[in-house]
């Protein structure tokens, strides 16, 4: 059985809510067979058609599957669409189409490549999505679904269940699935049944998976963001993990060294504490969207938080098993959160960062002096200070020293920046490096957009946060209320740490003079870091199709009382 499936089965107790259910067990068994053929080349039996590479099967579902519906829906032909306005679009896939033929599952399974045409089923609907696959961003590395049912995938990625996406799917319908072969999502255990409770102040950008940010006005109130107000970025269901049986696997590909560490063993290593801000690569995406639409969660400026993280240095663990620093190698992180194909969330960083004594990469089991909670990675997550949040993998299950970056979708086909002229028809994710250190940014937390603000001695009180990746210190935050005619420097609150290891954010405040007699003003903020990097003035010239690296001036319009 493949390494991926071995890891999945080892973590089975962590994912019992959806891996051990009768229906999904059948799916996992099927996946296991595909993996055996993938890694053994079909040498133990089966014809040539069975020897397909599991990791490159084209599919429709999961991870942004059908997000292109928003772009393509307007181009979908009317043929095949239900014509009645009052039809419940959420039930189209559960109803037989009398104008279409019926197919057995054994026929559908043969349509699993572009050459044979790619068919999938949803409910009792059969869909030929061959022509759609080449237009789908990252369709070469998503999930296993071609020639089979997408129901279990969509049970997790429920953002697909809206009218636009279901309308697009129905336009590809070619038939009905024999009811004896249909998979019902209602018969499956819900992978969302054990999600943790969240503070009601968090504003969700999506419910499943749960992604949310606090009201931005709260961020400037505390240098260390309270755990319950720290933004949540999940890509998959939150795993249920037993700390007593938990193990972290650490491997070195070249030498074949492999060692497992229990949580107790990790806690016996020297404890290190690092103050570090963690920021989502899509923070402030909603502002970039105002220039031109992008694909991604509509984050405001609250997808960031600052905390004290405590745990063992990754460097200590790697040294203990004989790893030496190498500028060309990488460290791959995999989480316990699995997609329906038993693939974990994954990311990687340069090995040189992990081995650097000043790199401060830690395996954190505490957050702000408390046991790290489930939403933030219990029982163990990696903290890579100064690096985009996507590399700070939660629910860590496996660490691999490798000659190559992680092959994960999130490393290869996401969290990368592109030219403003690159669109989804021309993008080539292999041409852009994965984001590591984030650029300098700032945000105005108070006042908020549209607030009515009183002046005192001709000034208004303004406060916010600033941060730069790579351990660079914030040296200045400039503010203006008159379109840049005059600038005023804010007071800074920050840790007294050496440059290059200044991983926490900076809070700032100022009494900002406002133009006399004006009733409406726009406040701008821009930060400058220790390398004298500063924020660009406009999103117009930094726009990119995924809406990442959104760091133009922050602007807030207010009324003066």
C-alpha angles and dihedrals in degrees: 000000000000123000089245092057093043089056090046094052092045087056092045094112089056092055103035090129091075112005098060100047113118097244096044092044086062090052093048090049089054091049089050090058091051090050092052090055092044096055099033096041091236090290094142095060142300131096127279092269090066093057099086124139107254093208096056102043110132116235143167103225147073128029104042094337109169093005085128086069089091090061098037102038092086090056097050114117117243092233112107096015119123105254102205113097092210095056112122101240091198089067100045091100092052095055127078118239109224091200093061134067126250122242134197119231091244089063093047092051090063090063100074105119136056089249093054093035121254116259128180134177131223116183103322094330121109116207133190105209098167095118092048098052097073089053094051114101110243093359092150093069113031122099145313109274110112111121093009146068122301093194096100091048094051090048084070101032096050093162085087092070099088131108098256095052096041090049090053092047092049090054088064094051115129103166153334127281117236103258091230089066099043121121114216120209088204089067093056129089110249114250087208095059094101103042113143122250115260134205110266091229091070110101111220120227086184134000102208108060090022115238121164145153132206123246103282091232089070095057097072092051097075131035087210109047111232110248094239091054096045111116117257122223114180126166097186139013114304107257123234107232130185107218091204094061096031118124133180115215115212118190139177110207099201097050098030091233112157130175134168124216126199119218090252091054091051091049090054091062118092108290118235128189123204128181105217138160116225115206129184114237087234097053110142091012090139089068093052089050089064088068095048132334118274133187115253146066113316098242120180118203094290100084090104137076139174123226146157107249121196130192145095122317112252087217091064092054093047092048090049091061094044103262117156126199117266127178092213101049132083141214114227121205124199127188133215090242107103133193119222091274091057092251112141129221105267143182139159143213133196113281088229089066092051093048097044112110086215093044092084095200106168140182097231125208096162132057119193091345095308132100105274110258128233097260090054099046114287124215098012137354134170118246113202102186116221092015131112114274093247091073093051092086117201129214088024114210105160140024119192129185104213144167088232137054120254112287089216118131089238091057099040107030105025141041093045130123128230142182117281086244094059114099135175091273093056105029119122111185091197090067096063129063120237114262113258115155113032124228124252116280143162138191136200108235098176130063100033128216111291096010121147107233131195121219127225117199089345094306138101126213113247129178139168147132136279132191142169128196128236094050093289116155122233106242100177144007115201123201133190135181097183104061095273098308088121131015130205127199119232128223112252132222112194145134118277097238131139119268112264090039097053096117102151122086126254122238115209138189137184144172097233119203113229127206110269115256097010116130097188125041139167118224118210127195130192128174130210122206132206092271087053092247110153136187119271116247098235141025089220093086097037098047114134131180095250096044095233128144091034101175109137120132110303111236129194126181117211139170121239118225 
